[in-house]
Amino acid sequence: MKTEIKQSTIFFEPDILKSLEDKATVTKKNISDLVNGIIRRAFEEDREDLKAFEERKNEPDLDFEEELRKLKKSGKL
């Protein structure tokens, strides 16, 4: 089954384009495949973060300063 491909124009800063070109040469992949993979991984990380936030939404909020005092008092910091 072939994935439908859509075309878009993206403007890269020169140093980013050079890095993509170098990576494409080394990996023998085209720039489109590299960019799609990078974006796919970034979105997957976002999904993992959102899942973790959802799982922890009912946990109590901690006061940073209070927790810092506790760590110092216990000798852990």
KOLFI-167483 format. One record per residue: x, y, z of N, C-alpha, C, CB in turn; residue in one letter; residue number from 1. Coordinates in nm, 4 decimals. Glycine has a CB too. Example, Ala and Ser with C-alpha at 12.3 -4.5 7.8 and 13.67 -1.06 7.14 Angstrom:
residues 2
@n_x=1.3190; n_y=-0.5690; n_z=0.7800; ca_x=1.2300; ca_y=-0.4500; ca_z=0.7800; c_x=1.3200; c_y=-0.3300; c_z=0.7800; cb_x=1.1308; cb_y=-0.4473; cb_z=0.9046; residu=A; num=1
@n_x=1.2850; n_y=-0.2250; n_z=0.7080; ca_x=1.3670; ca_y=-0.1060; ca_z=0.7140; c_x=1.2900; c_y=0.0030; c_z=0.7870; cb_x=1.4084; cb_y=-0.0598; cb_z=0.5725; residu=S; num=2
***
This chain:
residues 77
@n_x=0.0847; n_y=-0.1183; n_z=0.0000; ca_x=0.0000; ca_y=0.0000; ca_z=0.0000; c_x=0.0888; c_y=0.1240; c_z=0.0000; cb_x=-0.0961; cb_y=0.0001; cb_z=0.1224; residu=M; num=1
@n_x=0.0688; n_y=0.2096; n_z=-0.0935; ca_x=0.1519; ca_y=0.3284; ca_z=-0.1076; c_x=0.0879; c_y=0.4472; c_z=-0.0366; cb_x=0.1747; cb_y=0.3607; cb_z=-0.2558; residu=K; num=2
@n_x=0.1692; n_y=0.5217; n_z=0.0352; ca_x=0.1222; ca_y=0.6402; ca_z=0.1057; c_x=0.1045; c_y=0.7550; c_z=0.0066; cb_x=0.2208; cb_y=0.6799; cb_z=0.2185; residu=T; num=3
@n_x=-0.0062; n_y=0.8264; n_z=0.0205; ca_x=-0.0281; ca_y=0.9438; ca_z=-0.0636; c_x=0.0733; c_y=1.0504; c_z=-0.0247; cb_x=-0.1743; cb_y=0.9975; cb_z=-0.0494; residu=E; num=4
@n_x=0.1321; n_y=1.1131; n_z=-0.1229; ca_x=0.2339; ca_y=1.2150; ca_z=-0.0988; c_x=0.1821; c_y=1.3488; c_z=-0.1483; cb_x=0.3679; cb_y=1.1783; cb_z=-0.1684; residu=I; num=5
@n_x=0.1967; n_y=1.4510; n_z=-0.0656; ca_x=0.1591; ca_y=1.5874; ca_z=-0.1015; c_x=0.2868; c_y=1.6703; c_z=-0.1121; cb_x=0.0598; cb_y=1.6492; cb_z=0.0034; residu=K; num=6
@n_x=0.2852; n_y=1.7658; n_z=-0.1991; ca_x=0.4006; ca_y=1.8511; ca_z=-0.2191; c_x=0.3794; c_y=1.9846; c_z=-0.1486; cb_x=0.4271; cb_y=1.8724; cb_z=-0.3688; residu=Q; num=7
@n_x=0.4894; n_y=2.0365; n_z=-0.0918; ca_x=0.4868; ca_y=2.1668; ca_z=-0.0275; c_x=0.6231; c_y=2.2319; c_z=-0.0465; cb_x=0.4504; cb_y=2.1548; cb_z=0.1236; residu=S; num=8
@n_x=0.6252; n_y=2.3620; n_z=-0.0400; ca_x=0.7519; ca_y=2.4340; ca_z=-0.0490; c_x=0.7918; c_y=2.4796; c_z=0.0904; cb_x=0.7415; cb_y=2.5551; cb_z=-0.1464; residu=T; num=9
@n_x=0.9136; n_y=2.4472; n_z=0.1292; ca_x=0.9672; ca_y=2.4879; ca_z=0.2594; c_x=1.0951; c_y=2.5657; c_z=0.2330; cb_x=0.9937; cb_y=2.3636; cb_z=0.3537; residu=I; num=10
@n_x=1.1105; n_y=2.6757; n_z=0.3015; ca_x=1.2306; ca_y=2.7560; ca_z=0.2900; c_x=1.3185; c_y=2.7300; c_z=0.4110; cb_x=1.1964; cb_y=2.9062; cb_z=0.2773; residu=F; num=11
@n_x=1.4408; n_y=2.6825; n_z=0.3874; ca_x=1.5348; ca_y=2.6511; ca_z=0.4944; c_x=1.6407; c_y=2.7597; c_z=0.5061; cb_x=1.6009; cb_y=2.5150; cb_z=0.4699; residu=F; num=12
@n_x=1.6860; n_y=2.7807; n_z=0.6257; ca_x=1.8039; ca_y=2.8646; ca_z=0.6452; c_x=1.9215; c_y=2.7911; c_z=0.5819; cb_x=1.8299; cb_y=2.8951; cb_z=0.7984; residu=E; num=13
@n_x=2.0180; n_y=2.8642; n_z=0.5270; ca_x=2.1270; ca_y=2.7998; ca_z=0.4529; c_x=2.2016; c_y=2.6907; c_z=0.5310; cb_x=2.2251; cb_y=2.9040; cb_z=0.4098; residu=P; num=14
@n_x=2.2275; n_y=2.7147; n_z=0.6587; ca_x=2.3021; ca_y=2.6146; ca_z=0.7356; c_x=2.2205; c_y=2.4878; c_z=0.7584; cb_x=2.3450; cb_y=2.6726; cb_z=0.8695; residu=D; num=15
@n_x=2.0901; n_y=2.5023; n_z=0.7737; ca_x=2.0039; ca_y=2.3853; ca_z=0.7910; c_x=1.9976; c_y=2.3061; c_z=0.6607; cb_x=1.8617; cb_y=2.4277; cb_z=0.8357; residu=I; num=16
@n_x=1.9821; n_y=2.3749; n_z=0.5496; ca_x=1.9786; ca_y=2.3066; ca_z=0.4204; c_x=2.1095; c_y=2.2317; c_z=0.3955; cb_x=1.9524; cb_y=2.4073; cb_z=0.3068; residu=L; num=17
@n_x=2.2206; n_y=2.2943; n_z=0.4272; ca_x=2.3513; ca_y=2.2288; ca_z=0.4090; c_x=2.3600; c_y=2.1030; c_z=0.4940; cb_x=2.4667; cb_y=2.3252; cb_z=0.4451; residu=K; num=18
@n_x=2.3135; n_y=2.1102; n_z=0.6176; ca_x=2.3143; ca_y=1.9926; ca_z=0.7048; c_x=2.2257; c_y=1.8823; c_z=0.6493; cb_x=2.2687; cb_y=2.0302; cb_z=0.8455; residu=S; num=19
@n_x=2.1086; n_y=1.9190; n_z=0.5992; ca_x=2.0194; ca_y=1.8197; ca_z=0.5381; c_x=2.0842; c_y=1.7557; c_z=0.4157; cb_x=1.8857; cb_y=1.8846; cb_z=0.4987; residu=L; num=20
@n_x=2.1468; n_y=1.8366; n_z=0.3328; ca_x=2.2129; ca_y=1.7829; ca_z=0.2141; c_x=2.3258; c_y=1.6871; c_z=0.2515; cb_x=2.2675; cb_y=1.8966; cb_z=0.1280; residu=E; num=21
@n_x=2.4041; n_y=1.7254; n_z=0.3521; ca_x=2.5138; ca_y=1.6391; ca_z=0.3978; c_x=2.4596; c_y=1.5074; c_z=0.4532; cb_x=2.5981; cb_y=1.7111; cb_z=0.5052; residu=D; num=22
@n_x=2.3535; n_y=1.5170; n_z=0.5348; ca_x=2.2924; ca_y=1.3971; ca_z=0.5941; c_x=2.2336; c_y=1.3084; c_z=0.4847; cb_x=2.1825; cb_y=1.4362; cb_z=0.6964; residu=K; num=23
@n_x=2.1701; n_y=1.3680; n_z=0.3860; ca_x=2.1126; ca_y=1.2918; ca_z=0.2756; c_x=2.2213; c_y=1.2163; c_z=0.1998; cb_x=2.0361; cb_y=1.3846; cb_z=0.1804; residu=A; num=24
@n_x=2.3335; n_y=1.2797; n_z=0.1790; ca_x=2.4440; ca_y=1.2146; ca_z=0.1094; c_x=2.4966; c_y=1.0958; c_z=0.1889; cb_x=2.5568; cb_y=1.3144; cb_z=0.0834; residu=T; num=25
@n_x=2.5178; n_y=1.1170; n_z=0.3179; ca_x=2.5737; ca_y=1.0113; ca_z=0.4032; c_x=2.4773; c_y=0.8944; c_z=0.4184; cb_x=2.6088; cb_y=1.0674; cb_z=0.5410; residu=V; num=26
@n_x=2.3491; n_y=0.9243; n_z=0.4359; ca_x=2.2507; ca_y=0.8185; ca_z=0.4617; c_x=2.1902; c_y=0.7614; c_z=0.3339; cb_x=2.1402; cb_y=0.8718; cb_z=0.5499; residu=T; num=27
@n_x=2.2232; n_y=0.8228; n_z=0.2199; ca_x=2.1666; ca_y=0.7821; ca_z=0.0904; c_x=2.0133; c_y=0.7895; c_z=0.0912; cb_x=2.2120; cb_y=0.6391; cb_z=0.0552; residu=K; num=28
@n_x=1.9611; n_y=0.8915; n_z=0.1597; ca_x=1.8177; ca_y=0.9192; ca_z=0.1606; c_x=1.7966; c_y=1.0556; c_z=0.0966; cb_x=1.7588; cb_y=0.9148; cb_z=0.3063; residu=K; num=29
@n_x=1.6738; n_y=1.0817; n_z=0.0542; ca_x=1.6489; ca_y=1.2149; ca_z=0.0001; c_x=1.6045; c_y=1.3081; c_z=0.1139; cb_x=1.5411; cb_y=1.2096; cb_z=-0.1130; residu=N; num=30
@n_x=1.6098; n_y=1.4357; n_z=0.0873; ca_x=1.5784; ca_y=1.5362; ca_z=0.1890; c_x=1.4343; c_y=1.5224; c_z=0.2364; cb_x=1.6024; cb_y=1.6773; cb_z=0.1342; residu=I; num=31
@n_x=1.3424; n_y=1.4917; n_z=0.1466; ca_x=1.2023; ca_y=1.4748; ca_z=0.1870; c_x=1.1875; c_y=1.3644; c_z=0.2912; cb_x=1.1150; cb_y=1.4432; cb_z=0.0650; residu=S; num=32
@n_x=1.2543; n_y=1.2503; n_z=0.2690; ca_x=1.2468; ca_y=1.1405; ca_z=0.3652; c_x=1.3077; c_y=1.1807; c_z=0.4997; cb_x=1.3183; cb_y=1.0164; cb_z=0.3099; residu=D; num=33
@n_x=1.4188; n_y=1.2527; n_z=0.4952; ca_x=1.4818; ca_y=1.2982; ca_z=0.6197; c_x=1.3889; c_y=1.3919; c_z=0.6975; cb_x=1.6151; cb_y=1.3694; cb_z=0.5894; residu=L; num=34
@n_x=1.3335; n_y=1.4897; n_z=0.6291; ca_x=1.2464; ca_y=1.5878; ca_z=0.6947; c_x=1.1205; c_y=1.5199; c_z=0.7486; cb_x=1.2082; cb_y=1.7011; cb_z=0.5964; residu=V; num=35
@n_x=1.0608; n_y=1.4306; n_z=0.6711; ca_x=0.9424; ca_y=1.3583; ca_z=0.7188; c_x=0.9752; c_y=1.2778; c_z=0.8446; cb_x=0.8880; cb_y=1.2649; cb_z=0.6086; residu=N; num=36
@n_x=1.0893; n_y=1.2122; n_z=0.8469; ca_x=1.1288; ca_y=1.1344; ca_z=0.9642; c_x=1.1508; c_y=1.2220; c_z=1.0866; cb_x=1.2546; cb_y=1.0560; cb_z=0.9346; residu=G; num=37
@n_x=1.2153; n_y=1.3358; n_z=1.0669; ca_x=1.2406; ca_y=1.4287; ca_z=1.1777; c_x=1.1090; c_y=1.4792; c_z=1.2355; cb_x=1.3275; cb_y=1.5476; cb_z=1.1307; residu=I; num=38
@n_x=1.0184; n_y=1.5189; n_z=1.1489; ca_x=0.8892; ca_y=1.5717; ca_z=1.1938; c_x=0.8073; c_y=1.4626; c_z=1.2616; cb_x=0.8106; cb_y=1.6312; cb_z=1.0753; residu=I; num=39
@n_x=0.8093; n_y=1.3430; n_z=1.2048; ca_x=0.7349; ca_y=1.2307; ca_z=1.2643; c_x=0.7846; c_y=1.2018; c_z=1.4062; cb_x=0.7486; cb_y=1.1039; cb_z=1.1763; residu=R; num=40
@n_x=0.9171; n_y=1.2012; n_z=1.4259; ca_x=0.9735; ca_y=1.1779; ca_z=1.5606; c_x=0.9357; c_y=1.2904; c_z=1.6566; cb_x=1.1275; cb_y=1.1651; cb_z=1.5535; residu=R; num=41
@n_x=0.9370; n_y=1.4139; n_z=1.6092; ca_x=0.8999; ca_y=1.5269; ca_z=1.6954; c_x=0.7541; c_y=1.5153; c_z=1.7398; cb_x=0.9224; cb_y=1.6610; cb_z=1.6218; residu=A; num=42
@n_x=0.6659; n_y=1.4781; n_z=1.6482; ca_x=0.5244; ca_y=1.4616; ca_z=1.6837; c_x=0.5047; c_y=1.3452; c_z=1.7799; cb_x=0.4399; cb_y=1.4398; cb_z=1.5577; residu=F; num=43
@n_x=0.5820; n_y=1.2386; n_z=1.7621; ca_x=0.5718; ca_y=1.1240; ca_z=1.8525; c_x=0.6142; c_y=1.1652; c_z=1.9939; cb_x=0.6593; cb_y=1.0060; cb_z=1.8014; residu=E; num=44
@n_x=0.7204; n_y=1.2442; n_z=2.0044; ca_x=0.7630; ca_y=1.2948; ca_z=2.1355; c_x=0.6535; c_y=1.3797; c_z=2.1982; cb_x=0.8927; cb_y=1.3767; cb_z=2.1227; residu=E; num=45
@n_x=0.5886; n_y=1.4630; n_z=2.1173; ca_x=0.4779; ca_y=1.5453; ca_z=2.1675; c_x=0.3646; c_y=1.4575; c_z=2.2204; cb_x=0.4251; cb_y=1.6386; cb_z=2.0564; residu=D; num=46
@n_x=0.3304; n_y=1.3516; n_z=2.1446; ca_x=0.2234; ca_y=1.2602; ca_z=2.1891; c_x=0.2603; c_y=1.1939; c_z=2.3211; cb_x=0.1960; cb_y=1.1523; cb_z=2.0821; residu=R; num=47
@n_x=0.3865; n_y=1.1540; n_z=2.3357; ca_x=0.4308; ca_y=1.0914; ca_z=2.4608; c_x=0.4205; c_y=1.1907; c_z=2.5761; cb_x=0.5759; cb_y=1.0395; cb_z=2.4476; residu=E; num=48
@n_x=0.4614; n_y=1.3149; n_z=2.5525; ca_x=0.4527; ca_y=1.4181; ca_z=2.6566; c_x=0.3079; c_y=1.4420; c_z=2.6970; cb_x=0.5163; cb_y=1.5497; cb_z=2.6080; residu=D; num=49
@n_x=0.2197; n_y=1.4563; n_z=2.5975; ca_x=0.0787; ca_y=1.4809; ca_z=2.6279; c_x=0.0176; c_y=1.3638; c_z=2.7041; cb_x=-0.0001; cb_y=1.5064; cb_z=2.4990; residu=L; num=50
@n_x=0.0565; n_y=1.2417; n_z=2.6694; ca_x=0.0076; ca_y=1.1238; ca_z=2.7409; c_x=0.0534; c_y=1.1276; c_z=2.8869; cb_x=0.0570; cb_y=0.9940; cb_z=2.6721; residu=K; num=51
@n_x=0.1795; n_y=1.1631; n_z=2.9094; ca_x=0.2317; ca_y=1.1717; ca_z=3.0463; c_x=0.1588; c_y=1.2803; c_z=3.1251; cb_x=0.3836; cb_y=1.2001; cb_z=3.0447; residu=A; num=52
@n_x=0.1332; n_y=1.3946; n_z=3.0628; ca_x=0.0595; ca_y=1.5015; ca_z=3.1308; c_x=-0.0794; c_y=1.4541; c_z=3.1697; cb_x=0.0497; cb_y=1.6262; cb_z=3.0415; residu=F; num=53
@n_x=-0.1448; n_y=1.3833; n_z=3.0773; ca_x=-0.2799; ca_y=1.3333; ca_z=3.1032; c_x=-0.2790; c_y=1.2331; c_z=3.2187; cb_x=-0.3387; cb_y=1.2680; cb_z=2.9762; residu=E; num=54
@n_x=-0.1810; n_y=1.1446; n_z=3.2195; ca_x=-0.1724; ca_y=1.0437; ca_z=3.3247; c_x=-0.1471; c_y=1.1056; c_z=3.4629; cb_x=-0.0619; cb_y=0.9444; cb_z=3.2918; residu=E; num=55
@n_x=-0.0812; n_y=1.2211; n_z=3.4654; ca_x=-0.0436; ca_y=1.2831; ca_z=3.5929; c_x=-0.1306; c_y=1.4026; c_z=3.6300; cb_x=0.1001; cb_y=1.3263; cb_z=3.5876; residu=R; num=56
@n_x=-0.2392; n_y=1.4268; n_z=3.5555; ca_x=-0.3183; ca_y=1.5483; ca_z=3.5756; c_x=-0.3817; c_y=1.5568; c_z=3.7140; cb_x=-0.4260; cb_y=1.5564; cb_z=3.4711; residu=K; num=57
@n_x=-0.4044; n_y=1.4446; n_z=3.7798; ca_x=-0.4685; ca_y=1.4464; ca_z=3.9114; c_x=-0.3693; c_y=1.4492; c_z=4.0274; cb_x=-0.5576; cb_y=1.3265; cb_z=3.9256; residu=N; num=58
@n_x=-0.2407; n_y=1.4508; n_z=3.9957; ca_x=-0.1410; ca_y=1.4599; ca_z=4.1015; c_x=-0.1422; c_y=1.6008; c_z=4.1597; cb_x=0.0000; cb_y=1.4234; cb_z=4.0484; residu=E; num=59
@n_x=-0.1141; n_y=1.6122; n_z=4.2882; ca_x=-0.1155; ca_y=1.7459; ca_z=4.3488; c_x=0.0015; c_y=1.8311; c_z=4.2984; cb_x=-0.1101; cb_y=1.7349; cb_z=4.5023; residu=P; num=60
@n_x=-0.0220; n_y=1.9606; n_z=4.2922; ca_x=0.0848; ca_y=2.0534; ca_z=4.2582; c_x=0.1775; c_y=2.0672; c_z=4.3777; cb_x=0.0279; cb_y=2.1913; cb_z=4.2157; residu=D; num=61
@n_x=0.3064; n_y=2.0787; n_z=4.3519; ca_x=0.4042; ca_y=2.0962; ca_z=4.4583; c_x=0.4601; c_y=2.2379; c_z=4.4510; cb_x=0.5181; cb_y=1.9908; cb_z=4.4477; residu=L; num=62
@n_x=0.4802; n_y=2.2960; n_z=4.5662; ca_x=0.5413; ca_y=2.4278; ca_z=4.5727; c_x=0.6929; c_y=2.4107; c_z=4.5619; cb_x=0.5018; cb_y=2.5023; cb_z=4.7046; residu=D; num=63
@n_x=0.7519; n_y=2.4726; n_z=4.4610; ca_x=0.8949; ca_y=2.4564; ca_z=4.4358; c_x=0.9792; c_y=2.4946; c_z=4.5569; cb_x=0.9365; cb_y=2.5399; cb_z=4.3162; residu=F; num=64
@n_x=0.9529; n_y=2.6108; n_z=4.6137; ca_x=1.0335; ca_y=2.6588; ca_z=4.7268; c_x=1.0231; c_y=2.5643; c_z=4.8466; cb_x=0.9893; cb_y=2.8003; cb_z=4.7677; residu=E; num=65
@n_x=0.9036; n_y=2.5140; n_z=4.8721; ca_x=0.8835; ca_y=2.4215; ca_z=4.9842; c_x=0.9591; c_y=2.2907; c_z=4.9606; cb_x=0.7330; cb_y=2.3931; cb_z=5.0047; residu=E; num=66
@n_x=0.9522; n_y=2.2390; n_z=4.8394; ca_x=1.0236; ca_y=2.1150; ca_z=4.8076; c_x=1.1744; c_y=2.1358; c_z=4.8158; cb_x=0.9847; cb_y=2.0648; cb_z=4.6675; residu=E; num=67
@n_x=1.2215; n_y=2.2514; n_z=4.7742; ca_x=1.3636; ca_y=2.2846; ca_z=4.7841; c_x=1.4080; c_y=2.2872; c_z=4.9292; cb_x=1.3925; cb_y=2.4196; cb_z=4.7176; residu=L; num=68
@n_x=1.3284; n_y=2.3477; n_z=5.0159; ca_x=1.3606; ca_y=2.3508; ca_z=5.1597; c_x=1.3673; c_y=2.2089; c_z=5.2164; cb_x=1.2554; cb_y=2.4344; cb_z=5.2374; residu=R; num=69
@n_x=1.2726; n_y=2.1241; n_z=5.1767; ca_x=1.2716; ca_y=1.9857; ca_z=5.2251; c_x=1.3972; c_y=1.9100; c_z=5.1812; cb_x=1.1465; cb_y=1.9127; cb_z=5.1748; residu=K; num=70
@n_x=1.4369; n_y=1.9286; n_z=5.0581; ca_x=1.5568; ca_y=1.8609; ca_z=5.0072; c_x=1.6821; c_y=1.9086; c_z=5.0799; cb_x=1.5717; cb_y=1.8847; cb_z=4.8561; residu=L; num=71
@n_x=1.6899; n_y=2.0386; n_z=5.1052; ca_x=1.8052; ca_y=2.0919; ca_z=5.1780; c_x=1.8064; c_y=2.0405; c_z=5.3218; cb_x=1.8035; cb_y=2.2461; cb_z=5.1766; residu=K; num=72
@n_x=1.6904; n_y=2.0388; n_z=5.3853; ca_x=1.6802; ca_y=1.9938; ca_z=5.5238; c_x=1.7163; c_y=1.8451; c_z=5.5361; cb_x=1.5381; cb_y=2.0186; cb_z=5.5774; residu=K; num=73
@n_x=1.6796; n_y=1.7654; n_z=5.4378; ca_x=1.7077; ca_y=1.6219; ca_z=5.4426; c_x=1.8512; c_y=1.5904; c_z=5.4041; cb_x=1.6130; cb_y=1.5472; cb_z=5.3513; residu=S; num=74
@n_x=1.9248; n_y=1.6907; n_z=5.3539; ca_x=2.0631; ca_y=1.6696; ca_z=5.3147; c_x=2.0778; c_y=1.6148; c_z=5.1732; cb_x=2.1289; cb_y=1.5767; cb_z=5.4113; residu=G; num=75
@n_x=1.9683; n_y=1.6040; n_z=5.1010; ca_x=1.9735; ca_y=1.5523; ca_z=4.9649; c_x=2.0201; c_y=1.6564; c_z=4.8653; cb_x=1.8388; cb_y=1.5005; cb_z=4.9242; residu=K; num=76
@n_x=2.0229; n_y=1.7815; n_z=4.9120; ca_x=2.0663; ca_y=1.8886; ca_z=4.8238; c_x=2.1609; c_y=1.9800; c_z=4.8954; cb_x=1.9480; cb_y=1.9668; cb_z=4.7709; residu=L; num=77
***
